[in-house]
């Protein structure tokens, strides 16, 4: 019965699109202008009514589009407080929806609070999130069950100029549930997993310092040694306007949500949504001039490889990264609360859902192994192999302009020194 309903709805939608298509193609292309900017969507016109597919409107956060495959633009936005106008001279449908609050448009407020953060220069941050992930369709092959939900707490401090950052993350590992899934707790603890896993990271003077449960030691990587790696301080010089241009280029849209009162203060709400295409575009724009291979080499991942092995490793990693990026389906909802008086973004709520089709990745790895003939290959499962990650949480910014306080990093060692230390320990054992 369900399939029959879906099939009927699909046929009706197809019929409507076929009927209105001749009218649409007969005239000039109709553009949708949403909150002052051209919106990428196919618009059809019939008997003076403009229609748009609901799928094309998924990027607009908070908009209720319903289940119909196509909807009249004026009716959709007008029923939710929007204003729709027709520009006959330019063949445009002009929509204003949740575009302005007080003296600001949504984009102007995002730029303003970004400028306010830079003026403060430093701020502290705290928050928490829930994390779930698992792999469907391959458990029998890899013999790893889906992980239970984990809770994490984050805290830290950030400085714009000169760029510096400290983040401490504590993940509560549900060891009892992991044991019920058949995992050996002693082996997990030997790998550094414990009930409260603490990881710390410092970004200072164009270098990254990391401290993990596996090594109770600060490990440093000087990014100046990474060929093609731009200076982080230079990256931080990007203006809020340039950042907004990147968001627009990626198709990210900012709109106002409902005003909120919290702890006696009044807040604007800015909502945005990042889908798979926008996610990919933002990553590609960020990593446009970044040499991944050189970064891997500099972080010490190839210290025990010869030149040819390192080149093969780089090639494989870059191919894997490309495959993952091309097979991501992501939905990322973000609500930011901006204090109406200070115009600072005190709170943020986020909800990320991501699925990655691992089958193309496994096929690449299998192909590489077949060429190398290193081991007997397992048969690739016939069905889909989906890695799914869900992360939902919140954060708070506070103590704007606070003095920068970082952990003591005087005893930090390099990746090379760490490997040498581990080799010496192995020889002693």
C-alpha positions, 0 to 999 in steps of 0.5 A, a space after each residue: 500500500 505504501 509503495 502504491 501511494 508513493 508511486 501514485 504521488 510520483 506519477 501525479 508530480 511527473 504529469 504536472 511537470 510535463 504539463 507545465 514544462 512547455 509553458 516554462 520553456 516557451 518563455 525566458 528563464 525565470 529566476 528566484 531571488 531569495 532575500 536579495 540573492 539569486 537562488 539556484 532552483 528551477 522555476 516553472 510558470 503556468 497560468 501566471 503561477 510560479 512553481 518550484 520543487 520542494 527538494 530545491 528549497 531544502 537549503 532554507 532552514 526552518 521553511 516548512 515545505 510539506 510532502 508535495 513534490 512541487 509547490 506554488 512559490 507565493 502560497 508557500 512563502 506567503 503562508 509562512 509570513 514571507 513577501 513574494 513579488 513578481 519583477 516582470 522586467 527581469 523575469 524574476 520572482 522576488 521572495 523576502 522571508 525571515 530576512 530582517 530583524 531590527 536594523 539587520 538582515 540575517 547576513 548583516 548580523 552574521 557579519 556584525 557578530 563576526 566583527 564583534 568577536 574579532 574586536 574582542 580578540 579572545 573568548 572562552 568556550 564550553 559545551 557538550 554533545 552526543 555522538 553516535 556512529 556505526 557501519 551498516 552492511 559490513 559488520 560480519 566482515 569487519 567484526 566490529 559492532 555499532 558503537 553505543 551513544 557517547 557523551 562528550 564535554 568540550 572547553 577551551 579558549 580562542 584568540 584571533 591575533 596572534 592566532 592561538 587556541 586551546 581545546 580540551 575534550 572529555 569523552 565518556 566511554 560507555 565501557 559496560 555497553 562496550 563489554 556487552 557488545 563483546 569487546 575486550 576491556 583489557 585490550 581497549 585499556 591497553 590501547 589507551 581507552 578508558 571511561 573518561 578519555 581526555 584529549 587536548 590540542 593547542 594551536 600556537 605560533 603556527 604549530 599544533 600540540 596534541 596530547 592523547 590518552 595513548 601518550 601522556 605527553 605533548 607532541 608538537 608539529 611545526 606547520 612551517 615545516 609542511 610544504 604548501 601549508 599557509 601560515 595560520 595567522 594569515 588564514 585568520 586574516 580573512 574578513 567576515 565579508 570574505 567568509 560570507 562570500 564563501 558561504 554564499 558560493 557554497 550555497 549556505 543561507 542564513 535566515 532569522 528564527 524566533 527571538 529567544 529569552 535566556 537568563 534574562 537576556 534577549 537574543 536574535 536567532 540565526 538559522 543555517 543549514 549545510 547540505 552535502 553539496 555545501 559541505 563539499 564546496 566549503 571543504 574544497 574551498 578551504 583546502 584549495 591550496 593545501 598539500 595533503 601529502 606534505 601534511 601527512 609526511 610532516 605529521 610523522 605518519 610515514 616515518 617508517 616508510 621508504 620514499 616509494 612507500 611514502 609516495 604510494 601512501 600519499 597517493 592512496 590517501 588522496 584517492 581515499 579522501 576524494 572518494 569519501 568527499 564524493 560519497 558524503 551525504 550530510 545535513 548540518 543544522 546550526 542555530 546561533 543566538 546573538 545577544 541583542 545588546 552586545 551583538 555577540 554570539 553567546 550560544 550555538 545549537 548544532 545537529 549533524 547527520 552524515 552518511 558515507 557510502 564506503 563501498 567505492 572506498 572498499 573497492 579502491 582498497 581491494 583493487 590496490 591489494 589485488 595489484 600488490 597481491 599481498 593477501 587473499 581478499 574477502 568478497 565485497 558485500 553485494 549491498 550498500 555499506 554505509 557509515 553513519 555519524 550523528 552528532 548533536 550538541 550545544 556550546 556557549 561563548 563567554 569571557 570575551 576579551 579574557 587573558 589567554 591561558 594555555 597549558 605548559 608546553 615546555 616538555 613537548 616533543 616532536 613526532 620524530 622524538 616520539 617514534 625514537 622513544 617508542 623504538 627504544 622502549 620496544 628494544 628494552 622489552 
